[in-house]
């Protein structure tokens, strides 16, 4: 298939390509950007005048097994597996249709998301590509302990990681601090000491995995950073004085120096901060300090927690841009190239580049001027297959 007369943002630069105006999608599901209208024999060609091509979006933090309309964290696993699986399949399809071609699932209790992942990989079900962490490692009674990843000793912690490995996960998730949705858990509290974090991360690395760490409190952020995790989720700088009030410049510099990605899970509900100038200024100041320290961001939403819906990343990008004071190009980079690097799949995804998977969204207007243009894609391609029906194949 040839898509011609396109404006192309490859994800490599801050501006549109001045070289490529067409994209050829190959039979193996990869693509190559080209500057040519020449149609090969037997090739379908579509005139895309007025459309802009972007790499498929990546949400680096979702929970496929959580229903955002349910507030009880213990309720999700009580439904029959068949009902849970059908709901998860529906969520992946809605995500894909919204332009989210890849998502990283960071926690569930019964590995059902791995079943859906494998259905998508085999072509049995059409949905967004998934990378799954399985049961997160947590402390006894700790954050999301109801998912089954509790440990009190190093031996138990390593056994949790080995169990995920036996199930075929794509990465490891560690709850370095408490969280808000678990009764009795405190976001400011570190759940493991430095020694256990070090051993757990090293063990995960030895098994070949990237490591995501849930971190609200500063102590947990410090443990995760010194252990050398891949991504710090949330990075909320919580301490005795409250949320966001304990930024540590030296720790931020350590995060940057180690090449650890910050996944701040900005979701659509953060729009409430736009009505509070003082609160907005404080959030922007924290992001500014992290940027000044050299921290790099990926787009993420924590989809699945109450009132955070799985298909909302495209709508959230404009909010993320305002919170972190990123340009549209920087924001889109966080949701494409950066996310692919953080997830360890940049050799396959995240850019419009010859040989990479043909994950692609087509939008009207100019998304480098207004991110709102990304909210309603005209077409979404996953591995070269059009999913919205605009292009007959």
N, C-alpha and C positions, 0 to 999 in steps of 0.2 A: 504494500500500500504506500502511496505517495501523498503526503499532505503538503500542498504548495501554497505560495503567497501568504506565508505566516510571518508574524513577528515572533522571534524566538528569544526567550530568556533561558540560557543554558544552565544557570546556577553556578557558572564559573566566575562571573563578573557582576559588577553592580549595575550594568546597563544591558540593553538588548544587544544581541549579536549584530555586528555590521558585516558579517560574513555569510551567515546562514539565513535562508528564507524558505527552506523546505525541510521536511523530515521524512526519511524513508524508513518504514517499519518492515523488518525482514521476517522471513518465515520462522526463524528460531526465537521470535519474541524479543529481539533486540532492535535497536534503531541506530541510525546515523544521521546527524544533521548535515545538510548539503546546500549548495547554492546552484540549483538547477531545476528546471521544469521538465526535463526530459523524462518521459514515461517509458519504462521498460516494457517489453512484450508481456502481456498477461497481467500487468500491474494495474490495480485500481488506483485512480488518481482523484483527489478531491481538492477543489479550489476553496481555500480557507481565508479568503480575503476578509480583513477586518478582525481576525481572531489572533490571539496571543497564545503561544505554547509555553508551558512551564513544566518542570519536573513534577511528578506526583508528590503530594504532600505526605509528610510522616508525622504521626503523633507519637512522641517518645514515651508517653505514660498513660496507659488506659488499663481498666479492669473490665474485661469483657463479660465476666460472670456477675457483675453487679448491675442491678436495675436502679438507675438514678431517681426513680420515683419511689423507691423504698428506702426508708431511713433506718430501719433496724438492721444492723450488720449481721445479725445471726439468722435473719430470715431467708437469705438467698439460697442456702444449701438445703432448705427444708422441702423445696419443690421436687417433684420427680425429675430424674435426669433428662428424660425425653423433653420435658417442658423447658428445662434450663438450656439444653442444647439448641432447641428451636429458637429461643429468644436470642441466644448468642449468634446463631447464623443470621438472624434478621439484623442484628446490630452491625455485623461485618458488611452486610450488603448495603445498609444505609451509609456506613462510613465510606465505602468505595464510591457510591453514587455522589457523595459530597466532595470527592476529590482526594480523599485520604487513601492512598494506595498501599501504605504500610503502617502498621501500628505495633508498638512494643507493649505486650501485656505484662504487667508487673505484679501479678498476684492473684491466685485463686486456690481453692482448697482441694479440688478433686481432679485436677488436670483435664477438665472438660474442654478448656480452651485449646489444649493440645490436640484434642480430637477434631475440633473445628479447624484448627491450623492445618492439620493433615488433609482434611476434606478439601480445603481450598488449594493446597499444593497439588493434590492429585487431579484437580479439575471437577471433583464431585459437586462442589458448591462454589458459587461465585461470591467472593467477598474480599475484603482487604487482606493483603499479606500480613501474617502475624509472626512475631517473634515472642516467645513465651518463657516466663521465669518459673512457673509452677508455684510451689509453696514458698513464701519468703521465710528466711531464717529470722526468728524472733525469740524473745525471752519468755520465761514461764509467765503466763498471764499477760504477756506483752501485746504490743500493737498487732492486731490481726492474728492473734493466737488461734482464733477459731478456724483458721485455714490449715492448721496442723503442723506448723513449722517450729514448734517450741523447742527450746534447748536451755539447759542450765549449766552444762559443762562443755568444755572444748570437745570432748569425745562425742557428746550428743549433737553439738553444732555441726561437726563434720559428717555425722551420720545423716543429718537433715540434707546437707549438700549432696551427699552420695545418693540419697533417695531421689532427689531431683534429677541427678545425672542418669539414674537407671530408668527414669520415665522419658528421657529424651528432650529435656528442656533446651532452650537456646541461650540462656544466660542465667545468672544467679542474682537474686534480690535479697538484701539484708536490711532488716529494720534496725538502723543504728540508734534511733530514738523512738520514744512513744509517739502516739498520734491522737487525733481528735475523735475519731469515730469509735474507738474501743473504750468501753467503760473501764475506769480505773487506770487508764494509761495517760501519762503526762507528756505532751509534746516536747517539753524542755529537757526531759530526762534521757540520758544515755542508757541504752539497754545492755550494752556490752562494754567491757574495758578494752584498752588498746591492744593488749596481748591477744585476746580472743579475736578481735577484728583483724589483726595482722594475720593470724593463723588461718582464719576463715577465708580471707581474700587470697592468700597464697594458695590455699587448697583449691579454691575455685579456678584460679589461674592455671594451676597444674592440670586441672581437668579440661582446660581449653576455653574457659568462659570469660566473657566480660562481666562486670559486677556493677549493679545499681544499688545505691544505698539511700534508704529513706532517712532524711535528716531534717528535723526541725530545730532542735536545740544545738547550741554552739558546741557543747562537749561532744555530741555525736558527730557533728560536722568535722570536728578536729580529728576524731578517731578514724572516720572514713577517709579523710584526706591523707593522713599519715599512713594509712594502710594501703593507699593507692588504688581506690576504686575507680571505675570508669566514669560513672555519672553520680552526681549528688542531686537527689530528688528533693525538690522544695527549696532547700537552702534558706530556711526562714529566719535564721539568726535569733532564735528564741532563748531567753534567759530569765533571770529573776524579775526583771522589770517588764517582761512581756514580749510580744511578737515584734520581731524586726528591730529590736532596740539594743542588740548586742553585736553589731557588726565588728569584725576583727580584721583589720587591714592586713596584718601579717598572715593570718590564716587564709584570707582571700588570695594573697600573693603565693602561698603554698599551693593552693588549688590550681592557680594559673601555671605555676612552674612545673607542676606534675602533669599538666595537660588534661586535667580532670574537667569534664563538661558539667555545667550547671543546667539542670532541668527544672525550671522554676514553677511548673504546673500552673501557669496563668490560665484561668478559664473564663467563660463568658460572665460568670457572676462577679468578676472583678470590676465590672462596669460600675458597681456601687461606689467605688473609690473616686470615680469621676465627679461625684456629687459632693465630695469632701476635699476641698483644696488642700487643707493641711495634711490629711492622710495621703493624698496623691503625691504631694511634694516629698513626703517621707519615703514612700515607695520608690519614687524616681531617684531620690538621693542614694538609696541603697544600691539600686541597679547601677547608678553612675559610679559609685565607689568600686563595685565589682568590675565594671568595664575598665576603670582606671587601673585596677590591679592586674588586668589582662585576662579576666575570666571570660570564657566563651559560653554561649547559650544555645540550647536546643528548644524547639517548641514542644510543649507538652500540656495536657489539660487535666490529668487525673480523672478522665471520663469514667463514669460509673458510680462515683460517690454521689451523695444526694444532690439532685438538681444540676448535675454536670453530664450532659448528654453526649453520646459517643460520636455523633456526626458533626459536632459543633466547632471543631478546630478551625475550619475556614472562617467562620464568623468571629472567632476569638483572635485571629491574627491582628486585626485592627486594634483590639484592646491591648494585646501584648506589645504592639508597637508603641502605644501611648505610655504604658507602664514603664517599659524599659528604655523609652526614648530612642528607639531604633528606626531607621529609615525603612520604607517598604521593602527595599532590596535586602537590607540586613535581616528583616523579619522573615522574608521568604527563604533566605539562606538558612536561617535557624530551623526552618520547617522542611528543608530539603537536604542540601549538601552537608550542613553541620550535623543534622540528625543521622544521616547515613554514616558519617564518620564515627559518631558516638555509639551507634549500634553495631559498628564493625562490619558494615556492608557497603562501604563506599566504592568497592570494586564492582558492585552490581547495581547500585541505586543512587538516587540523589541528584543526578545531573542528566542533562541531555547531551550524551557523549557516545560516540561510536562504540558499539559493543556492550553497552549497559542495557539492562532490562528496559523495555519500552513502556515505562510507567510515565504517564503524560496526562496533563489536563489542558484543555483548550477553553479559554475564557474570552469574553468580549471586553472591549475597553483597554485601559492601561493600568495594570496592577502595580506597576512601579510608581504610579502617581496616587492611586487609590486602591488599598487592599480590599475594599468592599467588592471589587470586581471578581475576586476569587470565590465569593460566597455562592455564586450560581454558575458552576461550570457548564459549558455547552456540551462537552464530551469528556469522558474519562477513559483512559486506556490503562489496562493492567497487562503487562507482558505482551503488549501489542494487540490486545483484544479490546475493541470498543465495548463499553458496558452500558451506555445510555441509549444506544440505538440510532444515533445520528448518522453513523457511517455503516452502510451495509457491507458485510464481509462474506 
